[in-house]
Amino acid sequence: MTYTETSMDALRHGGDELADAVVATLFERGEVGKFNSLMRYVSTSGQELPDGLPGVAREYLRATGTPPAWVDWAEMEKARLFFIDNNVHISTALSFASMPACYVVPHVARLLSATHGLSYPSKRMAETGQFTVYLMQPDAFEAGGRFIPAAQKVRLLHAAIRHHLKRENRWDTGTLGVPICQEDMIGGQMFFSLLVLDSLHRLGIHMSAEGADAYFYAWRVVGAVLGVDQSAVPTSLDEGRRFLDLYMLRHMGPSEEGAHLTRQLIDLYEEVVPGTLLDPVVPALIRYLVGDTCADWLAVPRSNWDTAAKAAPRLLGVLETIEDRSSLGAWALDRLGHLTTILELSSLTRGRVMHYAIPEQLKKDYGVSGAATRRRRWTPPPATVS
């Protein structure tokens, strides 16, 4: 597939007709609160829907309750095994590369700043981590799995943000396109698939081409479940690269919102890790994975740890050697990776299950209001590109 400025412009004006219609009806009838309250109890596929659920929501949940007919389940199993083998590295890439990449796109950072959930800074990271864990479970798409209900709710959450911004005339659709448009949804799909693979490669993680293809494929399935137009989505890593390169060239740059969100992310992980000795590791790793230009745009602080972060591939290479040469070592490292991921997710969620809900309102001011609550340890350097 060939991507051009013209084809990308067309994607900027496409939303999600199905989810948008459902959300508009729920707001029109004043049924959003009822939907959110009842859907807190719907968390697994095949679960009986509660009495009193609005009819339009019930129809939507039935229409979107099964995966696409074209899914290759053998490929999905390869993706799951790839995730198990690399879960700690993937979590690292999602946290310190994929999320900052979202923040380096100014209009996306502005959208993320619009939700009340950002008053709880770990919410976005917790939702992303939990969503990925649900996706990579053996029963993700079967009765009892948690992925499909989570995806259905995320799709409605996106539609609600579009609804609020357009209804309240708080978004310049002529310049910025539809909020959370098809281009941005595909861009997000690339951040959480291709950019993760790029980050693993940068960290020196040895990946098979088969495993990388399967992981990319799994996120293509995710995109379909979330309402991404499959006629426009990249179907291979090469197509994904062409899309992501053009998308970033079109949109990336510095913004006050992006820097603020990044500061929240850094503060969050500094609070998760006990003590202060290792605090500089977080910004150093972000800088290593996204590069100096993007890191400067995001006001990621510099420190002497920036050089040390470049040694990460050598350290991970030693661990991979142990894994390759010892079945016991491989088991132990996989188990440690699983426990680390669960511990990180538990810290981010504060021990709770994250409920994806339709926001009944957005922040009145979705720019940056006030400084970060935690005192900065360094003064960020100026951007390298004006």
N, C-alpha and C positions, 0 to 999 in steps of 0.2 A: 504494500500500500504506500502511496506517495502522499506526503503531507506538505501543504503549501500555506502561505499566509491566507489565501482565500478560503481554503478548506477549514483552516483553524478558525477563521472569523465566523464561518457558518456554525461551528460547534459552540461558539460563545453565546449563541442565541437559542440554544436548545436546553430545556430543563428535563423534567420527568413528568410527563402528562398524567400518568396513572396516580402517582403519589400526590402530585399537586392538586388534582381534582378531589382526592379524598380529604386532604388537609383543608382545602377551601370549604368543603361541605361541613366538616367538623366545626370549624370556626363560625360558619354562618349559622349553624344550629346551636351554638353554645355547648358543644359536647366534648370539647378537648379535655376538660378536667375529668369527666366521667371516663373517657378513653384511657387517660394516664393512670387513673386509680385502678381500673379493672385490669389493665395490661401488666401491672406490677406482678400479677399472679400467673401470667402466661410467660413461661421461660423456656419451655421445651417443645420440640416438634411433636405433633400428634396429640397434644394436650387439648382437652375439651375447652372450647371458648366459654367464658363466663356469661351468665344471663345478664341482660341489660347492656351488653356491648352494642354501640351504635351499628345499625345495619350496614352502612357504607364501609365501616371499618371491618366488619365481619366478612363482607364480600372481598375486600382488599386482601385480608389475611388468607383467605382461601385461594385467591387467584395467584398469590405470590408464595404459597407455602411449599412449593416443590422446586427442586433445582432444575436448570435448563436440561432439556432432553438430550442435548448433544454432549453432555459431560462424559469424559473418558475416566472411568473410575480407577483404572490401573494407573493412569497418570497422577490422579489425586493421591493414591496411596504412595507413589514415589515422592510426591511433595511432602506428605506427612513424615515419611522416614527421613527425608532431607532436613525437615524442621527438627525432628528429634535429635539428629546428629549434630545440629548446629544451633540449638535453641538459644544458648547464651549469646553467641555471636550475632544471631538475628535480632535478639532483644536489644543488644548494644547498638546495632545499626538503626533499628527503628527509633530508639531514643535519641541518639546523638548524630544521626544523619538525616533520616526521613522527616522527623518533626522540624528540625531547623530548616530543611529544604522548603517545607510549607511556609515557614516564617519569612523566607527570603523572597517570596512572591508577595508584594505589598497588598494587593487586593485580597489575597487569601488570609494574610495576617489580620487585615481589617475585619474580614468575616468572622474569624475565630475570636476576635475581640468583642464581637457583638453579643455573644451569649452570656447569660448570667453565670453559667457553669465555670467561667474562668475566674470567679472569685474564689473558687476551690481549684488552685493551679494544677493539682495532680489529676483532676477529673479527665481531661483530654487524654493524658498518657495512660491512665487506668483503663479508660474505655477502649483505647487502641490495643493495649496489651491483652485485655480480656477478650476482645473481638478476635485477635489472632489465635489465642489459645483455644477458643471455641472452634475456630476454623480447622485447626490441626488435630482435633480429637478424632478417634476412629469412627465414632457415630455422628459426626458433624451434620450429616444430611439425612440421618435416619430418625425414626421415632425415638424420642428421648434426648436427641441432640439439642444443643443450645444455640447453634450458629444461625439457623434460619430465622427464629424469632428475633434474635438480636439484629440481624440484617434488615428485617422488615421494619423494625423500630427506627434504625439509623436512617433508612430511606425516608421515612415520614419526618424525622427530625430535620433532614436537609430540606424537605419540602416546606416545613414550617418556617425555616429561616428565609427561604425565598418569599414566602407569603408575607411575612412581616415587613421585610425590607421594601418590597414592591408596593404593598398596600400603604405603608407610611411614607412613601416617596423618599426613602433614605438611601437610594442606590441609583447611580447614573447608568442605567442599562444601555444607553446609547454608546457610552464610552467603555464601560466595563463588561457589558454583556449581562446575561441573566446571572443572578447570584447562584453559586454552586452549579455552574453550567456544565454541559457535556465536556467541554475542553478541560475544565478544572477537575471533573470527576476522573477523566482519563489520566490527567496529570497526577492526581493523588494515587491512582492505581500504579503508575510508574514509580512514584516515590516509595511505595511500600513493596514493590517487587524488584524492578531493575536497579533502583538506587541501593536497595539492601544488598543485592548481589555485587554491585560495584564496591560497596563498603567492605563486604567480606573479602573480596579480592584485594582491596587496599590493606586490610589487616593481615593478609598472607594466608587466609584460610584456603585449604585445598578443596576445590569443588569439582565434581564431575560435570561435564556438559549436560549429561542426562538429568542430574539433580537440579541444576540451575534452570533448565528448560521446564522441568516439572513445577518448580516453585513459581516461576513466571506464569505458567498455565493456571495454577491454583488461584492466583490473584485475578486472572482473566475471568474465571468463574465467579469470583467475588464481585467483580465489576458488573457482570450480568445480573447477579442477584440484587445489586444495588441500583439497577436501572440504567446502566451505561449502554449506549447505543452500540450494538455489536457490529454494525456495518462500518463503524468508524474506529473501533478499538484495534490497537496493534495485536497481531496474532503470533508474532515471533519476537525474539530478542532484538534482531536487527531492526525491525519496524519500530519496536519500542524505543530503541536508541534514537532513531530519526525523529520520532515524536517528542521525546524528552528534550533533545537538544534544541529543537525549534521552540518548544514551549518555554524553556528557561530563557532563551535569547529574547523572546517576546515579552517576558514579564518580570524576570528577576531584577532586584534592586534593593536599595536600603529603604527602611521605613521606621518611624518611631514605634509603631505597633509591633513590627517584627523584632526590634531590639528589646522591647518590653516583655514580649512573650518568651524570648530566649533567656532573659534574666530570670523570669519565673521558673523556667525549666532548670537552669543551673542551680538556683536556690533550692528547688525541690529535691534534687539529687544530693546536694550538700547536706540537707536535713535527713535524708534517708540513710546516708553513710555516717556511722558514729564518729565523733571527734571532728577535728578540723585539718589534720595532717594531710589527708588525701583530697581535700576540697579542690585544689587546683587541677586535679586529674580530669574532672568533668569538662571544664572549658577547654583544656588541652586536647582532649579526645574529640570534642566537637570541631575544633580548629583543624585537627589532623584530617578528619573525615570530610569536611565540607570545603576545605581550602581557605587560604588567608583572605582572599577577596570577599567571599561570602561571610566569613567569620567577622571581618571588620564591619561589613554592612550591618551585621547583627550585634555589634558591640561586644563580641566575645572577648573577655579579658585575656591578655597575654601573661605568661609567666615562664620561669625556667623549666617548667614541666612540659612546655611545648616540644622541646627537643627530646625529652624522655619518651613522650607519646609515640615518637617515630620508631621506638624500639619494640613496640607492641607486636609487629609481625614476627620478630625473632623469638619472643617469649611464647607466642601462640604456636610457632613452629616446633618448639621443644615439646609442648603439650601434645601436638598432633603426632609427633614421632613416637611418644609413649603410647598413644592411642593405636597407632598403626602396628606396633610391635607386640602389643599385649592385649589379649582379649579381656583380661581382668581390668587392665588399665582403661580400655575402651568403655567397659561397663561402668567403671567408677567415674570417669569423666562425664559420660552421658547422664549418670545419676546426679552428679554434682551440678551439671548444667540445668537439669530439670528442677532441682531443689532451689538453685539460685533464681531461676525464672519465677518460680512460685513465691519465693520470699520477696522478690522485687515487686511482683504484682500485689501481694498481700500488703506491702508497705504503701503502695500507691493507692490501693482501694481502701486502706485503713480497715482491712479485714471484712469489708462488705462487698456484696454483689452490686455491680454498677447497673442501674436501670436506665435504659435509653428512653427518654420521654420527649414528647412534643413540647417545645418551649412555648408557654402561653404568652410570653412577652419577651422582648429583647431589652438590653441595657439602653437607657435613654441616650447616653453618650457612649458610642462604641469606639471612641478614640482612646488614647492613653490618658488616664486620670490619676495623677499622683505618682510618686516614685516607688520603686520596689521597697518592700518593708525591711529587707535585710540590707545592712550596710555593705557597700561594695569594697572589695579588698584591693582592686587595681583600677587605674584610670584607663579606659579603652583607648587605643590609638585611633587616629583619624582614618576614614575609609581610604583604601588604596585606589579606588575608582570613584570619580565624582559623579 
